[in-house]
C-alpha cells in the first residue's frame, strides 16, 4: 500500500523547501518539491535606480550574495557596453572564490554531514533519537565531529577573505558596476593569502579525503539518485585578460555535450503559484502575478528548462561539463575508495557522479580547484592598480549576465527605461534543481532523482534528506 510522506522543511538552517513523497514497498514512487515562500525581489526592483540593484539582489541569499552582486553588475555592464579592467576581474574572482569556498564547506559540514554521523547529546538536552543508518566506527565519528567544529573557523576565514576586498561579508560593498570599488594593497594581499593557505590545507587534509572515505562507506549511495543525469554550466571565473571563463559553459544531455545557448532557456509555470503569463523567456517575461488558487500548482518555484529539458546545475555539473582535473588527493584516493583510476572528473563515471555521494564529492573537489586557482589570481594582482572604469548613467537599455553561484547556474536580465528599472528577472540555481514539474509534466531534477530512492523506514526517510541536501538547495 502506498504511503504519503511529507518532510517540511527538508533543508537545514535556511531555506523553505518541502518534499512530499509517495512510498510503496520501501521505494519512492513519486515526488513533489514545494518552494513555500514568495519573496518578490524582482517586483521590489521595479522603478529603482539601476545602480541600486547590485546591493538589493545580494539579499536574495546570505550564503551566496557575491554571485548575485556579480550577476547584477555584469548585466548593468552589458547594458552600458562596458567591460571591467583586468584588476577588477581579478578582485571579483577572489571575492567570488572566497564565497564558493565558504558556501561549499557550509553545504557539507553544517547542512549535510549530520546525514552521516551523529555527535553526542550535550546536557541539558535530552538524548536524541538515534539516526537509523550510521556506519562509521567510533574513531571516524570522532574525526567527523572534530572536522565539523574546525569547519566553523575555516568558514569564518573565508568570510574574512571576501571582506578584505569587499568591505564586509555577507553582502559585499566592493563589487560595483565597472569593476571593484578600491584597489588592492600589499597588506590586503598578504592578509588574504595567509587565510587562503589555512583554508586550502583544511580542504586538502580534511574535506576531500573525508568525502572519498564516505563514498566508500556509503557505497550504495554512490550509485543512488541518478535522476535525469543532465548537466548545465553557464561559465564562471573569467580570465583577467581575455574574459574567457575558467570553468566553461556547456550542456550535457543524452550522453553528449552541446554548447550552451541562452536563447533556449525558458521558465514554465504550469505547476507554480503564478499566472500563466508569468512564464516564458527570462529576457521578456512580464512581472510576476501570484495565483494561489491555481489548479494543480504546488510551488513558488518556477520550472526552469533548457530546450525543454530539466537540467542539473551545481558543482557536479560544472566539474562534469569542464571535465576538470581531480585533486592530487583525488587521484590517489579514487582507486583506494572507489576502485576507479581517474585523472579527470568524467573518468569517475556517470553512474558515480550523478549520485548522492558523487554530488557531495564534486563539491569537495571543486573547493580544492577554486582554492588552487585563487592562489594564481592573487599572484597576478598588482598592488594599487585601478580596478574600476567609470560607469555611465544608463537612461535606456537592456542587458543580461550569465555566471555560476556556488550551487549552480545564475542568470540576471534587466531593462532600463528613462533611467529606472522597468524589468528585472533572476533565474537562480534552485529554479533548476528544485523546480516543480514543467508544462510537459516532466519532474524537476531533484524530484526525478528521488524516484526509485530506497526508504527502508517510512518514519525516518533519511535517504530523502541525503539526496535533497546533496543538491544544496
C-alpha positions as CSV (number, residue, x, y, z in Angstrom):
1,X,0.0,0.0,0.0
2,X,1.4,3.4,-0.9
3,X,2.2,5.8,1.9
4,X,2.5,9.6,1.5
5,X,5.3,11.2,3.5
6,X,5.8,15.0,3.9
7,X,9.1,16.4,5.1
8,X,8.9,20.1,5.8
9,X,11.4,21.7,5.9
10,X,13.8,19.2,4.3
11,X,16.7,21.7,4.4
12,X,18.7,22.6,7.5
13,X,19.3,26.1,9.0
14,X,17.9,28.0,6.0
15,X,15.6,27.6,3.1
16,X,11.8,27.0,2.7
17,X,11.6,23.6,0.9
18,X,9.1,20.8,1.4
19,X,9.3,17.3,0.0
20,X,6.2,15.1,-0.4
21,X,7.0,11.5,-1.3
22,X,4.8,8.6,-2.3
23,X,6.4,5.5,-1.0
24,X,5.5,1.9,-1.8
25,X,7.4,-1.3,-0.9
26,X,10.2,0.8,0.7
27,X,10.8,2.7,-2.6
28,X,9.9,6.3,-3.6
29,X,7.4,6.0,-6.5
30,X,6.7,9.7,-7.0
31,X,7.9,13.0,-5.5
32,X,6.9,16.7,-5.3
33,X,9.1,19.6,-4.1
34,X,7.4,22.7,-2.8
35,X,9.2,26.1,-2.6
36,X,6.9,27.5,0.1
37,X,7.8,31.2,0.1
38,X,7.1,34.1,-2.3
39,X,9.8,36.8,-1.9
40,X,9.3,39.2,-4.8
41,X,12.7,40.7,-5.3
42,X,12.0,41.3,-9.0
43,X,9.0,43.3,-8.0
44,X,10.9,45.3,-5.4
45,X,13.4,46.4,-8.0
46,X,10.9,47.9,-10.4
47,X,11.2,51.7,-10.6
48,X,14.5,51.8,-8.8
49,X,17.7,53.4,-9.9
50,X,19.7,50.7,-11.8
51,X,22.7,51.2,-9.5
52,X,20.6,50.1,-6.5
53,X,20.2,46.6,-8.0
54,X,23.6,45.0,-7.0
55,X,23.0,45.8,-3.3
56,X,19.3,44.7,-3.3
57,X,19.8,41.4,-5.1
58,X,22.5,40.3,-2.7
59,X,19.7,40.0,-0.1
60,X,18.3,37.1,-2.2
61,X,20.8,34.9,-0.4
62,X,23.0,35.3,2.6
63,X,25.1,32.3,1.6
64,X,25.9,33.4,-2.0
65,X,25.5,37.2,-2.1
66,X,28.7,37.7,-4.1
67,X,27.3,35.8,-7.0
68,X,24.2,37.9,-7.2
69,X,26.3,41.1,-6.9
70,X,28.4,40.0,-9.7
71,X,25.5,38.9,-11.9
72,X,23.7,42.2,-11.4
73,X,26.8,44.3,-12.1
74,X,27.6,42.2,-15.2
75,X,24.0,42.8,-16.5
76,X,24.3,46.5,-16.0
77,X,27.7,46.5,-17.7
78,X,26.2,44.6,-20.6
79,X,23.5,47.3,-20.9
80,X,26.2,50.0,-20.8
81,X,28.6,48.1,-23.2
82,X,31.3,48.3,-20.6
83,X,33.9,45.7,-19.5
84,X,35.7,45.9,-16.2
85,X,39.5,46.3,-16.2
86,X,41.9,43.5,-15.5
87,X,42.4,44.2,-11.8
88,X,38.6,44.4,-11.3
89,X,38.2,40.9,-12.8
90,X,40.9,39.5,-10.6
91,X,39.4,41.0,-7.4
92,X,35.9,39.9,-8.4
93,X,37.3,36.3,-8.9
94,X,38.9,36.4,-5.5
95,X,35.8,37.6,-3.7
96,X,33.6,35.1,-5.7
97,X,36.2,32.3,-5.0
98,X,36.1,33.1,-1.2
99,X,32.3,32.9,-1.4
100,X,32.5,29.5,-3.2
101,X,34.8,28.1,-0.5
102,X,32.7,29.1,2.4
103,X,29.5,28.0,0.7
104,X,30.8,24.6,-0.2
105,X,32.2,24.0,3.3
106,X,28.9,25.2,4.8
107,X,26.9,22.9,2.5
108,X,28.7,19.7,3.6
109,X,29.7,20.3,7.2
110,X,26.8,22.4,8.5
111,X,23.9,21.3,6.2
112,X,24.8,17.7,5.3
113,X,27.3,16.0,7.5
114,X,24.7,15.1,10.1
115,X,23.3,12.7,7.5
116,X,26.4,10.5,8.1
117,X,27.4,11.0,11.7
118,X,25.8,12.0,15.0
119,X,27.5,13.9,17.7
120,X,26.9,13.3,21.4
121,X,23.9,14.7,23.1
122,X,25.0,17.5,25.4
123,X,23.4,18.5,28.7
124,X,20.9,19.9,29.5
125,X,19.4,18.4,26.3
126,X,17.8,15.0,26.4
127,X,19.4,12.1,24.4
128,X,18.4,12.4,20.8
129,X,16.7,9.8,18.7
130,X,19.3,7.5,17.1
131,X,20.0,8.0,13.4
132,X,18.7,4.9,11.6
133,X,21.7,4.5,9.2
134,X,25.1,5.4,10.8
135,X,28.0,3.2,9.5
136,X,31.2,4.9,10.7
137,X,33.1,3.5,13.6
138,X,33.9,5.4,16.8
139,X,37.2,6.8,15.6
140,X,35.8,8.0,12.2
141,X,32.8,9.5,14.0
142,X,35.1,11.5,16.3
143,X,37.1,12.6,13.3
144,X,33.9,14.0,11.6
145,X,32.9,15.8,14.8
146,X,36.3,17.4,15.1
147,X,36.2,18.4,11.4
148,X,32.7,19.8,11.9
149,X,33.9,22.1,14.7
150,X,37.0,23.1,12.8
151,X,35.0,23.9,9.7
152,X,33.2,26.7,11.6
153,X,36.5,28.6,12.0
154,X,37.5,27.8,8.4
155,X,34.3,29.3,7.1
156,X,34.9,32.4,9.2
157,X,38.3,32.8,7.4
158,X,36.5,32.5,4.0
159,X,34.1,35.3,5.0
160,X,37.1,37.4,6.2
161,X,38.8,36.9,2.8
162,X,35.7,38.2,0.9
163,X,35.5,41.1,3.3
164,X,39.2,42.1,2.8
165,X,38.4,43.2,-0.7
166,X,34.6,43.5,-0.4
167,X,34.4,45.7,2.7
168,X,32.1,43.3,4.5
169,X,30.5,39.9,4.3
170,X,27.8,38.8,3.8
171,X,26.6,41.4,1.2
172,X,29.8,43.0,-0.1
173,X,30.2,46.7,-1.0
174,X,33.4,46.1,-3.0
175,X,31.7,44.8,-6.2
176,X,30.2,47.6,-8.2
177,X,29.3,48.2,-11.9
178,X,32.6,48.9,-13.7
179,X,34.8,46.7,-11.6
180,X,35.5,46.9,-7.9
181,X,35.4,49.9,-5.6
182,X,39.1,50.0,-4.4
183,X,42.5,48.8,-5.5
184,X,44.3,46.0,-3.5
185,X,47.1,46.9,-1.2
186,X,50.2,44.8,-0.5
187,X,48.9,44.3,3.1
188,X,45.5,43.2,1.9
189,X,47.0,40.7,-0.5
190,X,49.2,39.2,2.3
191,X,46.2,39.0,4.7
192,X,44.2,37.3,2.1
193,X,47.0,34.9,1.2
194,X,47.6,33.8,4.8
195,X,43.9,32.9,5.3
196,X,43.7,31.1,1.9
197,X,46.7,28.9,2.9
198,X,44.9,27.7,6.0
199,X,41.7,27.1,4.1
200,X,43.4,25.1,1.4
201,X,45.2,23.0,4.0
202,X,41.8,22.1,5.5
203,X,40.4,21.2,2.1
204,X,43.4,19.0,1.2
205,X,43.8,17.3,4.6
206,X,40.2,17.1,5.8
207,X,37.4,17.8,3.4
208,X,38.5,16.0,0.2
209,X,39.8,12.8,1.9
210,X,36.7,12.6,4.1
211,X,34.4,12.6,1.1
212,X,36.3,9.7,-0.6
213,X,36.1,7.8,2.7
214,X,32.3,8.4,3.0
215,X,31.8,7.4,-0.6
216,X,33.3,4.0,0.1
217,X,31.5,3.6,3.4
218,X,28.1,4.5,1.8
219,X,28.9,2.8,-1.4
220,X,25.2,2.1,-2.1
221,X,24.6,5.9,-2.1
222,X,27.4,6.3,-4.6
223,X,25.0,4.6,-7.1
224,X,21.7,6.1,-5.9
225,X,19.8,9.1,-7.1
226,X,20.7,9.3,-10.8
227,X,17.7,11.3,-11.9
228,X,17.9,12.9,-15.3
229,X,21.7,12.8,-15.4
230,X,21.8,16.1,-17.3
231,X,24.2,18.9,-16.6
232,X,24.5,22.6,-17.4
233,X,27.0,25.3,-16.7
234,X,26.8,29.0,-17.7
235,X,30.5,29.6,-17.1
236,X,32.3,31.2,-14.2
237,X,35.6,32.9,-13.2
238,X,36.6,35.0,-16.2
239,X,40.3,35.2,-17.3
240,X,41.6,38.6,-16.3
241,X,42.8,39.4,-19.8
242,X,40.5,37.6,-22.2
243,X,37.3,37.3,-20.2
244,X,37.0,33.6,-21.1
245,X,35.6,31.5,-18.3
246,X,38.0,29.3,-16.4
247,X,35.1,26.8,-15.9
248,X,33.5,26.9,-19.3
249,X,29.8,26.9,-20.3
250,X,28.1,23.9,-21.7
251,X,25.2,21.4,-21.6
252,X,25.2,17.6,-21.2
253,X,22.1,15.6,-22.1
254,X,21.5,12.2,-23.6
255,X,25.1,11.2,-23.2
256,X,26.6,14.0,-25.2
257,X,27.8,17.6,-24.8
258,X,26.4,20.6,-26.5
259,X,27.2,24.3,-26.5
260,X,25.2,26.5,-24.2
261,X,22.7,28.8,-25.9
262,X,20.9,31.3,-23.5
263,X,18.1,31.7,-26.0
264,X,17.0,28.1,-25.2
265,X,16.3,28.9,-21.5
266,X,12.6,29.1,-20.6
267,X,10.6,29.2,-17.4
268,X,7.5,27.0,-17.1
269,X,4.8,27.9,-14.6
270,X,2.1,25.2,-15.1
271,X,2.6,23.9,-11.6
272,X,3.7,27.1,-9.9
273,X,1.6,29.6,-8.0
274,X,1.8,32.2,-10.7
275,X,-0.4,33.1,-13.6
276,X,0.3,31.5,-16.9
277,X,1.5,34.9,-18.3
278,X,4.4,34.9,-15.7
279,X,6.3,32.2,-17.6
280,X,8.3,32.2,-20.8
281,X,11.7,33.6,-21.7
282,X,13.6,35.2,-18.8
283,X,14.5,38.0,-21.3
284,X,10.9,39.1,-21.7
285,X,8.6,37.6,-19.1
286,X,6.1,40.0,-17.6
287,X,6.1,40.9,-13.9
288,X,5.1,38.1,-11.6
289,X,1.4,37.7,-10.8
290,X,0.6,35.3,-8.0
291,X,-2.3,32.8,-8.3
292,X,-2.8,30.9,-5.0
293,X,-5.9,29.2,-6.3
294,X,-4.3,27.8,-9.4
295,X,-5.4,24.2,-10.0
296,X,-2.6,21.7,-9.7
297,X,0.0,24.2,-8.6
298,X,2.2,23.3,-5.6
299,X,5.3,25.6,-5.6
300,X,6.5,29.2,-5.6
301,X,9.5,28.0,-7.7
302,X,9.2,28.2,-11.5
303,X,10.3,25.2,-13.6
304,X,13.4,26.4,-15.5
305,X,14.1,24.4,-18.6
306,X,16.8,24.3,-21.3
307,X,15.5,23.4,-24.7
308,X,12.6,21.7,-22.9
309,X,14.9,19.6,-20.7
310,X,15.3,19.6,-16.9
311,X,18.9,20.4,-16.1
312,X,21.0,19.6,-13.1
313,X,23.3,22.5,-12.1
314,X,25.9,22.9,-9.4
315,X,29.5,21.6,-8.7
316,X,28.9,18.2,-10.2
317,X,27.5,19.7,-13.4
318,X,30.4,22.2,-13.6
319,X,33.0,19.6,-13.0
320,X,31.4,17.2,-15.5
321,X,31.0,19.8,-18.3
322,X,34.5,21.1,-17.9
323,X,35.9,17.6,-17.2
324,X,38.1,19.3,-14.6
325,X,41.2,17.8,-13.2
326,X,40.9,15.9,-10.0
327,X,43.0,17.0,-7.0
328,X,46.2,15.1,-6.2
329,X,44.3,13.6,-3.2
330,X,41.5,12.5,-5.5
331,X,43.9,10.8,-8.0
332,X,45.4,8.9,-5.1
333,X,42.2,8.1,-3.2
334,X,39.8,7.2,-6.1
335,X,41.5,3.8,-6.7
336,X,41.6,3.1,-3.0
337,X,38.0,4.1,-2.0
338,X,36.1,4.0,-5.3
339,X,38.0,1.3,-7.2
340,X,38.4,3.8,-10.1
341,X,41.6,5.2,-11.6
342,X,40.9,8.7,-12.7
343,X,42.7,11.9,-13.6
344,X,39.7,14.0,-14.5
345,X,36.2,14.2,-13.2
346,X,34.4,12.4,-16.1
347,X,36.7,9.5,-15.6
348,X,34.9,8.8,-12.3
349,X,31.9,7.8,-14.5
350,X,28.4,8.9,-14.9
351,X,27.0,6.3,-12.6
352,X,29.0,7.7,-9.7
353,X,28.9,11.4,-10.5
354,X,25.1,11.5,-10.7
355,X,24.6,10.0,-7.3
356,X,24.2,11.2,-3.8
357,X,27.8,10.7,-2.9
358,X,29.0,11.8,-6.3
359,X,27.4,15.2,-5.9
360,X,28.9,15.7,-2.5
361,X,32.4,14.6,-3.7
362,X,32.2,17.0,-6.7
363,X,31.6,19.9,-4.2
364,X,34.7,18.9,-2.3
365,X,36.8,18.6,-5.4
366,X,35.6,21.9,-6.8
367,X,36.6,23.5,-3.5
368,X,40.2,22.4,-4.0
369,X,40.1,23.5,-7.6
370,X,38.9,27.0,-6.8
371,X,41.4,27.4,-3.9
372,X,44.2,26.5,-6.2
373,X,43.0,29.0,-8.9
374,X,42.7,31.7,-6.2
375,X,46.4,31.5,-5.5
376,X,47.2,32.2,-9.1
377,X,44.8,35.2,-9.2
378,X,46.5,36.6,-6.0
379,X,49.9,36.3,-7.7
380,X,48.6,38.3,-10.7
381,X,47.3,41.2,-8.6
382,X,49.2,44.5,-8.9
383,X,49.0,46.5,-5.7
384,X,47.5,49.9,-6.2
385,X,46.4,49.2,-9.8
386,X,43.0,50.7,-10.7
387,X,40.2,48.1,-10.7
388,X,37.4,50.4,-11.8
389,X,36.1,52.1,-15.0
390,X,33.6,54.9,-14.7
391,X,30.1,53.6,-15.2
392,X,28.0,55.8,-17.5
393,X,24.4,56.7,-16.5
394,X,22.0,54.2,-18.1
395,X,18.9,56.0,-19.3
396,X,17.6,53.4,-21.7
397,X,18.9,49.9,-22.4
398,X,18.8,46.3,-21.6
399,X,21.4,43.7,-20.6
400,X,21.8,40.2,-19.1
401,X,24.5,38.2,-17.4
402,X,25.5,34.5,-17.2
403,X,27.6,33.2,-14.3
404,X,27.6,30.5,-11.6
405,X,26.7,30.7,-8.0
406,X,28.2,28.0,-5.6
407,X,25.1,25.9,-6.0
408,X,24.6,26.3,-9.8
409,X,23.8,28.5,-12.8
410,X,22.7,32.1,-12.3
411,X,21.2,34.5,-14.8
412,X,20.1,38.1,-14.4
413,X,18.2,40.1,-17.0
414,X,17.2,43.7,-16.8
415,X,15.7,46.6,-18.8
416,X,16.1,50.4,-18.0
417,X,13.7,53.0,-19.3
418,X,14.0,56.7,-18.5
419,X,16.8,56.0,-16.0
420,X,14.7,53.5,-14.0
421,X,14.5,49.7,-13.9
422,X,11.4,48.7,-15.8
423,X,12.2,44.9,-15.8
424,X,14.3,42.6,-13.7
425,X,14.4,38.8,-13.8
426,X,16.6,36.5,-11.7
427,X,17.0,32.8,-12.6
428,X,19.0,31.2,-9.8
429,X,20.2,27.6,-9.3
430,X,17.2,26.4,-7.2
431,X,14.8,27.1,-10.1
432,X,16.7,24.4,-11.9
433,X,17.4,21.8,-9.3
434,X,14.3,22.1,-7.1
435,X,11.9,23.0,-9.7
436,X,8.4,21.5,-9.9
437,X,7.0,19.7,-12.9
438,X,7.0,21.7,-16.2
439,X,4.3,22.3,-18.8
440,X,5.0,18.8,-20.3
441,X,4.7,17.1,-16.9
442,X,8.4,16.4,-16.5
443,X,9.6,16.3,-13.0
444,X,12.3,18.7,-11.8
445,X,15.8,17.3,-11.4
446,X,15.5,16.6,-7.6
447,X,12.0,15.2,-8.0
448,X,13.3,12.8,-10.7
449,X,16.3,11.8,-8.6
450,X,14.1,11.0,-5.6
451,X,12.0,8.5,-7.7
452,X,13.4,5.0,-7.0
453,X,15.1,6.0,-3.8
454,X,15.2,3.3,-1.1
455,X,13.2,4.3,2.0
456,X,13.5,1.3,4.3
457,X,12.0,3.1,7.3
458,X,9.0,5.2,6.4
459,X,9.0,7.0,9.8
460,X,12.6,8.1,9.2
461,X,13.2,8.7,5.4
462,X,16.8,9.7,5.9
463,X,17.8,8.9,2.3
464,X,15.4,11.6,1.0
465,X,17.1,14.2,3.1
466,X,20.5,12.9,2.0
467,X,19.6,13.2,-1.7
468,X,18.0,16.7,-1.5
469,X,20.9,18.1,0.6
470,X,23.4,16.7,-1.9
471,X,22.0,19.2,-4.4
472,X,22.4,22.0,-1.8
473,X,19.1,23.8,-2.5
